[in-house]
Amino acid sequence: MAGLDALSATQELIRAPSVTPADAGAIPALKRMLERLGFACETVEFAEPGTTPILNLYARRGRGGRNFCFAGHTDVVPPGDVSRWSVDPFGAVVKDGVLYGRGAVDMKGAIGAMVAACDAFLGARPQETGGSISFLITGDEEADAINGTRKLLDWVAAKGERIDACVVGEPTSAETFGDMIKIGRRGSLNGYLTVHGVQGHTAYPHLADNAAHRLVAMLSALTTTPLDRGNPHFPASSLAVSTIDIGNKTTNVIPGEARAVFNVRFNDEWSGATVERWLKRRLDEAGGRYDLQVRVSGESFLVPPGEVSTILSQAIGRVTGQKPELSTTGGTSDARFIHRFCPCAEFGLLNLTAHKVDESVPVADLAALAAIYRTALELFFAVG
């Protein structure tokens, strides 16, 4: 076919400095690669009022049969202090068999491997597969995820497109490449708690209502009672306090207001709404006046083991010899939107350097990931 290997495809993507929400040429570069492979590509831009317009891509080769989709994102987090990098974070430099660059792991490396897998798979078949292969790519995953995958899925559905299986290329490997597939994710809720008391003199505490004391009691109520004990697919839900702010600059004033922010990672025994009700019940029991604002960035979900995770497990075993764990650990991903549209699972590179200085991936792992994705295509269309 076009002779696209995982390394060169990934390097081209890294050299587009697509720090969220900027595209910087990343999706156009991917579009050119896929068009060389015979994909019909459509770019679409979404922008809610007050947000930055985001470029997205849907590409498809084939019109009939079952549709196997590769999903991912081209936006990356900022490189941080560039002086701490040993290389240009957007130079895509290879040193001693390792590719360095922002997005090498999360997740331009996986997209490069997807392109290479399609090149190899299609090149070995002079005839069409009898099915379709597609790409669902956004530039809005690392930030607010408002104008990305969720809207792109709605757009795809409105066009009458159907996706039968999807692999999301998030870096899921935990300790060794190929050791973990994600079949679900915990939900995430941020709580913003403001406790109201009555300001006063520390020498006359009976004439005041100490908001700091109230806050301590409320946080104790939230952190000393487990939400649950976990289940076969998920660990126990957790609540972690991230900041406590009182802002009292004097030592003899009882504060009249105190604030805290916390995060809840919840399993599929909960929804954002039921977690919020649990929080308010615990806070009410602790006593005191408060305001609680919550923001749910993602609901928990589980895709029961099935065709996609089975195909990936078999492909990983053939290429690496690993038997991957089916896991739901980690943060959120765009699979939280995709699983409502079609069966999906997440599999990608080793996560150890994601978002870090000198983010990097062994070139051999890129090649192995491309081989796994190609094998997944072969298995899918062999049984389709």
C-alpha positions as CSV (number, residue, x, y, z in Angstrom):
1,M,0.0,0.0,0.0
2,A,1.4,3.4,1.0
3,G,4.3,2.2,3.0
4,L,3.3,3.9,6.2
5,D,5.0,2.5,9.3
6,A,4.1,3.3,12.8
7,L,7.3,5.3,13.6
8,S,7.1,7.7,10.7
9,A,3.4,8.2,11.1
10,T,3.8,9.0,14.8
11,Q,6.7,11.3,14.1
12,E,4.6,13.3,11.7
13,L,1.8,13.7,14.2
14,I,4.2,14.7,17.1
15,R,5.7,17.4,14.9
16,A,2.3,19.1,14.8
17,P,2.3,20.8,18.3
18,S,-1.4,20.2,19.0
19,V,-1.5,21.4,22.6
20,T,-5.2,21.3,23.5
21,P,-7.3,22.9,22.1
22,A,-5.1,23.8,19.1
23,D,-4.9,21.5,16.2
24,A,-1.6,22.8,14.7
25,G,-2.0,20.6,11.6
26,A,-2.3,17.3,13.4
27,I,-5.7,16.2,12.0
28,P,-4.9,17.4,8.5
29,A,-1.7,15.3,8.6
30,L,-3.7,12.3,9.7
31,K,-6.2,13.0,6.9
32,R,-3.5,13.0,4.3
33,M,-2.2,9.6,5.6
34,L,-5.6,8.0,5.5
35,E,-6.5,9.3,2.1
36,R,-3.3,7.6,0.8
37,L,-4.8,4.4,2.1
38,G,-8.1,4.9,0.3
39,F,-10.2,6.3,3.2
40,A,-12.9,8.8,2.5
41,C,-12.2,11.5,5.1
42,E,-14.5,14.2,6.5
43,T,-13.4,16.9,8.9
44,V,-16.0,18.6,11.0
45,E,-15.6,21.5,13.5
46,F,-17.7,21.9,16.6
47,A,-17.9,24.9,18.9
48,E,-20.4,25.6,21.7
49,P,-20.9,29.2,22.6
50,G,-17.9,30.6,24.5
51,T,-15.6,27.6,23.6
52,T,-12.8,27.2,21.1
53,P,-13.8,25.5,17.8
54,I,-12.4,22.0,17.7
55,L,-11.5,20.1,14.5
56,N,-12.5,16.4,14.4
57,L,-12.1,13.6,11.8
58,Y,-14.2,10.7,10.7
59,A,-12.7,8.5,8.0
60,R,-14.0,5.3,6.5
61,R,-12.9,2.8,3.9
62,G,-15.6,0.4,2.6
63,R,-19.4,1.0,2.7
64,G,-20.8,-2.4,3.5
65,G,-20.5,-5.1,6.1
66,R,-19.5,-4.6,9.7
67,N,-17.6,-1.5,10.6
68,F,-14.4,-1.8,12.8
69,C,-13.5,1.6,14.2
70,F,-10.2,3.0,15.6
71,A,-10.8,5.9,18.0
72,G,-8.5,8.4,19.6
73,H,-7.4,12.0,20.1
74,T,-4.6,14.1,18.6
75,D,-4.6,16.9,21.2
76,V,-1.9,16.7,23.8
77,V,-1.2,18.4,27.2
78,P,1.3,21.2,27.3
79,P,5.0,20.2,27.5
80,G,5.6,22.2,30.7
81,D,9.1,23.6,31.3
82,V,10.8,22.9,27.9
83,S,14.2,23.4,29.5
84,R,13.7,20.2,31.5
85,W,13.3,18.1,28.3
86,S,16.4,16.4,26.9
87,V,15.0,17.0,23.4
88,D,12.6,19.3,21.6
89,P,9.2,18.0,22.8
90,F,7.8,18.4,19.3
91,G,10.9,17.3,17.4
92,A,10.0,13.5,17.4
93,V,13.6,12.6,18.0
94,V,14.7,8.9,18.2
95,K,17.6,8.1,20.5
96,D,18.8,4.6,21.3
97,G,15.7,3.0,19.9
98,V,13.3,5.3,21.8
99,L,11.0,8.0,20.3
100,Y,10.6,11.1,22.4
101,G,7.9,13.7,22.1
102,R,4.7,15.1,23.6
103,G,2.0,12.7,22.6
104,A,4.3,9.8,21.9
105,V,2.4,7.7,24.4
106,D,-0.9,9.7,24.9
107,M,-1.8,9.1,22.2
108,K,-0.2,9.9,18.8
109,G,1.8,6.7,19.0
110,A,-1.4,4.6,19.1
111,I,-2.8,6.6,16.1
112,G,0.4,6.1,14.2
113,A,0.2,2.3,14.9
114,M,-3.5,2.3,13.8
115,V,-2.5,3.8,10.4
116,A,0.4,1.3,10.0
117,A,-1.9,-1.6,10.9
118,C,-4.4,-0.5,8.3
119,D,-1.7,-0.1,5.7
120,A,-0.4,-3.6,6.3
121,F,-3.8,-5.2,6.6
122,L,-5.1,-3.7,3.4
123,G,-1.9,-4.2,1.5
124,A,-2.1,-7.9,2.1
125,R,-5.6,-8.0,0.6
126,P,-6.0,-7.0,-3.0
127,Q,-9.8,-7.4,-2.6
128,E,-12.0,-5.5,-0.1
129,T,-12.6,-7.2,3.2
130,G,-16.3,-7.3,2.8
131,G,-16.6,-4.9,5.7
132,S,-15.4,-1.4,6.6
133,I,-12.7,0.2,8.7
134,S,-13.1,3.7,10.2
135,F,-11.3,6.3,12.3
136,L,-13.1,8.5,14.9
137,I,-10.5,11.1,15.9
138,T,-11.0,14.2,18.0
139,G,-8.9,17.2,19.0
140,D,-10.7,17.7,22.3
141,E,-10.0,14.9,24.8
142,E,-7.3,16.3,27.1
143,A,-9.4,19.4,28.3
144,D,-13.1,19.8,28.5
145,A,-14.2,17.2,25.9
146,I,-17.1,19.4,24.9
147,N,-16.6,19.7,21.2
148,G,-15.1,16.3,20.5
149,T,-16.1,12.7,20.5
150,R,-19.5,13.1,22.0
151,K,-20.6,15.5,19.3
152,L,-18.7,13.5,16.6
153,L,-20.7,10.4,17.5
154,D,-23.9,12.3,17.2
155,W,-22.8,13.6,13.8
156,V,-21.9,10.1,12.7
157,A,-25.2,8.7,13.8
158,A,-27.1,11.5,12.0
159,K,-25.3,10.4,8.8
160,G,-26.7,6.9,9.2
161,E,-23.3,5.4,10.0
162,R,-23.1,2.3,12.1
163,I,-20.0,1.2,14.1
164,D,-20.0,-2.5,15.2
165,A,-16.8,-2.5,17.2
166,C,-14.3,0.1,18.4
167,V,-10.8,0.1,19.8
168,V,-9.7,3.2,21.7
169,G,-5.9,3.7,21.6
170,E,-5.4,5.1,25.2
171,P,-2.1,4.0,26.8
172,T,-3.6,1.2,29.0
173,S,-0.5,-0.9,29.6
174,A,0.6,-0.6,33.2
175,E,3.9,-2.3,33.9
176,T,4.8,-4.1,30.7
177,F,3.5,-3.5,27.2
178,G,0.4,-5.6,26.6
179,D,-0.5,-6.3,30.2
180,M,-3.8,-4.5,30.4
181,I,-7.0,-3.8,28.4
182,K,-9.6,-1.4,29.8
183,I,-13.2,-2.5,29.6
184,G,-14.6,0.3,31.7
185,R,-13.8,3.3,33.8
186,R,-14.7,4.8,37.1
187,G,-16.8,7.9,37.1
188,S,-15.3,11.2,38.4
189,L,-17.1,13.8,40.5
190,N,-15.5,17.0,41.9
191,G,-17.1,18.5,44.9
192,Y,-16.8,22.2,45.9
193,L,-17.8,22.6,49.5
194,T,-18.2,26.0,51.3
195,V,-19.0,25.9,55.0
196,H,-20.6,28.9,56.7
197,G,-20.2,29.8,60.3
198,V,-20.1,33.0,62.4
199,Q,-16.8,35.0,62.6
200,G,-15.6,35.9,66.1
201,H,-12.8,36.3,68.5
202,T,-10.8,33.2,69.5
203,A,-11.0,34.3,73.1
204,Y,-14.8,34.0,72.9
205,P,-15.5,30.9,70.9
206,H,-19.0,30.6,72.4
207,L,-20.0,33.8,70.6
208,A,-19.0,32.4,67.2
209,D,-19.5,29.4,65.0
210,N,-16.1,28.2,63.8
211,A,-16.4,27.3,60.1
212,A,-13.0,25.6,60.2
213,H,-14.2,23.2,62.9
214,R,-17.4,22.6,60.9
215,L,-15.4,21.9,57.8
216,V,-13.1,19.4,59.6
217,A,-16.2,17.5,60.9
218,M,-17.8,17.4,57.5
219,L,-14.6,16.2,55.8
220,S,-14.2,13.6,58.5
221,A,-17.8,12.4,57.8
222,L,-17.0,12.1,54.1
223,T,-13.6,10.3,54.4
224,T,-14.2,7.9,57.3
225,T,-17.2,6.0,55.8
226,P,-16.4,3.9,52.6
227,L,-18.8,4.4,49.7
228,D,-18.6,0.7,48.9
229,R,-16.3,-2.3,48.9
230,G,-15.9,-2.7,45.2
231,N,-17.1,-5.5,43.0
232,P,-15.6,-8.1,40.6
233,H,-14.9,-5.6,37.9
234,F,-14.2,-2.4,39.9
235,P,-12.1,-1.4,43.0
236,A,-13.9,0.3,45.9
237,S,-15.0,3.9,45.1
238,S,-12.8,6.5,46.7
239,L,-13.0,10.1,48.0
240,A,-9.8,12.3,48.2
241,V,-9.6,15.8,49.5
242,S,-7.5,18.0,47.2
243,T,-7.5,21.3,48.9
244,I,-8.7,23.1,52.1
245,D,-8.8,26.9,52.0
246,I,-9.7,29.3,54.9
247,G,-7.6,32.3,54.0
248,N,-7.3,33.5,57.6
249,K,-4.3,35.8,58.0
250,T,-4.7,36.4,61.7
251,T,-4.4,34.1,64.7
252,N,-7.1,35.5,66.9
253,V,-10.1,35.5,64.5
254,I,-12.4,32.5,64.2
255,P,-13.2,32.1,60.5
256,G,-16.8,32.5,59.4
257,E,-16.2,30.6,56.1
258,A,-14.1,27.7,55.0
259,R,-13.8,25.8,51.7
260,A,-12.6,22.5,50.5
261,V,-12.5,20.7,47.1
262,F,-12.6,16.9,46.8
263,N,-12.7,14.3,44.1
264,V,-14.8,11.1,44.1
265,R,-13.8,8.2,41.8
266,F,-16.9,5.9,41.7
267,N,-17.6,2.5,40.3
268,D,-20.7,1.2,38.5
269,E,-22.6,0.8,41.7
270,W,-23.1,4.6,41.6
271,S,-24.0,7.4,39.3
272,G,-23.1,11.1,39.7
273,A,-26.6,11.8,41.0
274,T,-26.5,9.0,43.7
275,V,-23.0,10.0,44.8
276,E,-24.3,13.6,45.2
277,R,-27.2,12.4,47.4
278,W,-24.8,10.3,49.5
279,L,-22.5,13.3,50.0
280,K,-25.4,15.6,51.1
281,R,-26.7,13.0,53.5
282,R,-23.3,12.7,55.2
283,L,-22.8,16.4,55.3
284,D,-26.3,16.9,56.8
285,E,-25.5,14.4,59.5
286,A,-22.3,16.2,60.4
287,G,-24.3,19.4,61.0
288,G,-23.8,23.0,60.0
289,R,-24.6,25.3,57.1
290,Y,-22.9,24.6,53.8
291,D,-23.2,24.9,50.0
292,L,-22.1,22.0,47.8
293,Q,-21.5,22.3,44.1
294,V,-20.7,19.2,42.1
295,R,-19.3,18.6,38.7
296,V,-19.4,15.2,37.1
297,S,-16.8,14.9,34.4
298,G,-17.7,11.3,33.5
299,E,-20.1,8.5,34.7
300,S,-18.8,5.1,35.5
301,F,-19.3,2.4,32.8
302,L,-18.5,-1.2,32.1
303,V,-18.4,-3.0,28.8
304,P,-18.8,-6.6,29.8
305,P,-16.1,-8.9,28.3
306,G,-17.1,-9.6,24.7
307,E,-16.0,-9.6,21.1
308,V,-13.8,-6.5,21.2
309,S,-11.9,-7.4,24.4
310,T,-11.6,-11.1,23.3
311,I,-10.1,-10.1,19.9
312,L,-7.7,-7.7,21.5
313,S,-6.6,-10.3,24.1
314,Q,-6.0,-12.9,21.4
315,A,-4.1,-10.4,19.2
316,I,-1.9,-9.3,22.2
317,G,-1.2,-13.0,23.0
318,R,-0.1,-13.7,19.5
319,V,2.2,-10.7,19.2
320,T,3.6,-10.5,22.8
321,G,2.8,-13.7,24.5
322,Q,1.0,-11.7,27.2
323,K,-2.3,-12.5,28.8
324,P,-3.7,-9.0,29.4
325,E,-5.8,-8.2,32.5
326,L,-9.3,-6.8,31.8
327,S,-9.3,-3.7,34.0
328,T,-11.3,-0.6,34.9
329,T,-8.6,1.4,36.7
330,G,-7.3,4.8,35.8
331,G,-9.0,8.1,34.9
332,T,-11.7,8.9,32.4
333,S,-11.4,8.5,28.6
334,D,-13.6,9.1,25.6
335,A,-14.7,5.5,25.8
336,R,-17.3,6.9,28.3
337,F,-19.1,8.2,25.2
338,I,-18.3,5.5,22.7
339,H,-19.6,2.6,24.8
340,R,-23.1,3.9,24.4
341,F,-22.7,3.8,20.6
342,C,-21.1,0.4,20.1
343,P,-19.1,-2.3,21.9
344,C,-15.6,-1.0,22.7
345,A,-12.4,-1.6,24.6
346,E,-9.2,0.4,25.2
347,F,-5.7,-0.8,24.5
348,G,-2.5,1.1,23.8
349,L,1.1,1.8,24.9
350,L,2.8,1.7,28.3
351,N,1.4,4.6,30.4
352,L,4.5,5.3,32.5
353,T,5.7,8.5,30.7
354,A,2.3,9.9,29.7
355,H,2.1,13.7,30.4
356,K,5.6,13.7,31.8
357,V,8.8,15.4,30.8
358,D,10.6,13.4,28.1
359,E,7.4,11.4,27.2
360,S,8.7,8.5,25.2
361,V,8.0,5.1,23.7
362,P,10.4,2.3,22.5
363,V,10.2,2.1,18.7
364,A,9.8,-1.7,19.1
365,D,6.6,-1.1,21.1
366,L,5.2,1.0,18.3
367,A,5.8,-1.7,15.8
368,A,4.3,-4.3,18.2
369,L,1.2,-2.2,18.7
370,A,0.7,-1.9,15.0
371,A,1.0,-5.7,14.7
372,I,-1.6,-6.1,17.5
373,Y,-4.0,-3.8,15.8
374,R,-3.5,-5.5,12.4
375,T,-4.1,-8.9,14.0
376,A,-7.2,-7.5,15.7
377,L,-8.5,-6.5,12.2
378,E,-7.7,-10.0,10.8
379,L,-9.6,-11.7,13.7
380,F,-12.5,-9.3,13.4
381,F,-13.0,-9.8,9.7
382,A,-12.3,-13.5,9.8
383,V,-15.4,-14.0,12.0
384,G,-17.5,-11.1,10.7
